[in-house]
Amino acid sequence: MTENRMPFLTHLEELRKSLIKILLAIGLGFGISYLFSGHILHWLKEPLSQNLVFISPTEAFMANLKVSFFAGVILALPFSLFQIWRFIAPGLKQTEKSYAVYFIASGSLLFLAGTLFAYYSILPIGLHFLLSYAYPGLQPMISVGEYLSFCMVILFMFGLVFNLPVIVVMLTRMGLVTYTQLAKSRRYAVLVIFIVAALFTPPDVFTQLLMGIPLVLLYEVSIWLSYLFAPGEKTGL
């Protein structure tokens, strides 16, 4: 029994070490970002056409902590992906371990692309739609804390979903999914994608399409990549 438990306990210990390193990297990123938190906050406010307010003595201070943490997570992302790769690498074949650079680079770039896409397209349109419900006697007065929570959820979700091709390639190389399964599940995937788009975007069809269409395209790219990276003769890339 001890012989069977030791590898599992060792695995848990490696997971603990990886998580600690990731948290330390995020902490370092947080410290660096806090020095520029005012500039980051100003940048995040740009899609909004009015000034923000804070309704408690601590809200403005907490807003700076929020944006610093969010920026710290993004700064630490390449290192975090490296730690994730180190954790799963022992279970991969020797040839698969050579994909580390591609996993880290593509994961970081796609997350950044997703957040920028959301910032420049989803946020302005979504905010315009939501604020259009204002009328005389019902004027928006948005607090900085609520606005940042709204922004960061959208930006973070888009960053995650843009990593769909990277996740699919990993699952394919590990033998958990195949390109035929992905292709056969296309219609269900499209349905799930637009349900997710409806949940994480403002309730207008145009904004939901802005999220749904890129996700459908990413799913199609994922099928193609799954075909290319499938174990066997199609792994020439």
SVG drawing of the C-alpha trace seen along z (x, -y; Angstrom):
<svg xmlns="http://www.w3.org/2000/svg" viewBox="-37 -64 49 66">
<polyline fill="none" stroke="black" stroke-width="0.4" points="0.0,0.0 2.8,-2.4 4.4,-1.8 1.1,-2.7 0.6,-5.8 4.0,-7.3 3.8,-8.4 0.4,-10.0 1.8,-11.9 4.8,-13.0 2.5,-14.2 0.6,-16.3 3.8,-17.7 4.8,-18.8 1.4,-20.4 1.8,-22.3 5.2,-23.6 3.9,-24.7 1.0,-26.5 3.3,-28.3 5.6,-29.4 2.6,-30.6 1.3,-32.6 4.8,-34.1 5.0,-35.1 1.5,-36.7 2.6,-38.5 5.6,-39.9 3.5,-40.9 1.0,-42.5 3.8,-44.6 5.1,-45.8 1.5,-46.6 0.7,-48.5 3.2,-51.1 1.2,-51.7 -2.2,-51.0 -3.5,-54.5 -2.5,-54.2 -4.1,-50.8 -7.3,-52.0 -7.4,-55.0 -6.9,-52.6 -9.7,-50.3 -12.0,-53.2 -11.6,-54.4 -14.5,-52.4 -16.8,-54.2 -18.1,-57.6 -18.6,-59.0 -16.6,-59.4 -16.6,-56.8 -17.4,-57.4 -16.5,-55.6 -19.2,-55.3 -17.1,-54.2 -13.9,-55.5 -12.0,-52.3 -13.4,-51.7 -10.9,-53.7 -8.0,-52.0 -9.5,-48.6 -9.9,-49.5 -6.2,-50.0 -5.6,-46.6 -8.1,-45.0 -6.4,-46.3 -2.9,-45.5 -4.0,-41.9 -5.5,-41.5 -2.4,-42.9 -0.2,-40.8 -2.0,-37.6 -1.4,-38.6 2.2,-39.4 2.8,-36.1 0.9,-34.2 4.0,-32.9 5.6,-31.7 2.3,-30.2 1.9,-28.3 5.5,-27.1 4.7,-25.7 1.6,-24.0 3.6,-22.4 6.3,-21.2 3.5,-19.6 2.0,-17.7 5.3,-17.0 6.1,-13.8 3.0,-12.2 4.0,-13.1 6.2,-11.3 9.7,-12.7 8.7,-14.1 5.7,-15.8 7.8,-17.6 9.3,-19.6 6.0,-21.5 6.6,-23.5 7.7,-26.6 4.6,-26.5 2.3,-25.9 3.7,-28.8 4.0,-31.3 0.6,-30.4 -1.2,-30.3 0.1,-33.7 -0.5,-35.3 -4.0,-33.9 -5.0,-35.1 -3.7,-38.6 -5.5,-38.5 -8.7,-37.5 -8.5,-40.3 -7.7,-42.9 -10.5,-41.7 -12.9,-42.1 -11.6,-45.5 -11.8,-47.0 -15.0,-45.4 -17.2,-43.8 -16.8,-46.4 -17.6,-49.6 -20.6,-48.0 -21.9,-46.3 -21.5,-49.4 -23.3,-51.5 -26.2,-49.1 -26.5,-48.9 -26.2,-52.7 -28.8,-53.3 -31.5,-52.5 -30.7,-55.8 -33.4,-58.5 -34.3,-61.7 -34.8,-60.6 -32.7,-57.5 -29.1,-58.5 -26.1,-56.1 -23.7,-56.7 -21.3,-53.8 -18.9,-53.0 -15.3,-52.2 -15.5,-48.8 -18.6,-47.6 -17.2,-48.8 -13.9,-47.0 -15.6,-43.7 -17.7,-43.9 -14.7,-44.6 -12.4,-42.0 -14.9,-39.2 -15.4,-39.9 -11.7,-40.4 -10.7,-37.3 -13.4,-35.1 -12.4,-36.1 -8.7,-35.5 -9.6,-32.0 -11.9,-31.0 -9.3,-32.2 -7.1,-29.5 -9.4,-26.8 -7.0,-25.7 -4.2,-25.3 -6.4,-23.2 -7.6,-21.0 -4.1,-20.4 -3.0,-19.3 -6.1,-17.0 -5.4,-15.5 -1.7,-14.8 -2.8,-13.2 -5.3,-11.0 -8.3,-12.3 -10.0,-13.7 -9.7,-13.1 -10.4,-15.3 -13.2,-13.0 -15.0,-13.4 -14.6,-17.2 -16.0,-17.3 -18.9,-15.1 -19.7,-17.3 -19.7,-20.5 -23.4,-21.3 -23.5,-20.7 -20.3,-22.8 -21.9,-25.7 -25.0,-25.5 -22.8,-25.5 -20.7,-28.4 -23.8,-30.7 -25.2,-29.7 -21.9,-30.8 -21.9,-34.0 -25.4,-34.8 -24.3,-34.3 -21.1,-36.3 -22.1,-39.3 -24.7,-42.0 -28.2,-40.8 -28.2,-42.0 -27.9,-39.8 -25.1,-41.8 -22.7,-41.6 -23.5,-37.9 -22.5,-37.4 -19.3,-39.3 -18.3,-36.7 -20.0,-33.6 -18.6,-34.0 -14.9,-34.2 -15.5,-31.2 -17.0,-29.1 -14.0,-30.0 -11.6,-29.0 -13.5,-25.7 -13.0,-25.1 -9.3,-26.0 -9.1,-23.6 -10.5,-20.7 -7.8,-21.4 -5.1,-21.6 -6.3,-18.4 -6.0,-16.7 -2.4,-18.0 -1.3,-17.1 -3.1,-13.7 -0.8,-10.9 0.6,-9.0 1.6,-9.9 -0.1,-13.3 2.2,-14.9 4.7,-16.3 4.4,-19.9"/>
</svg>
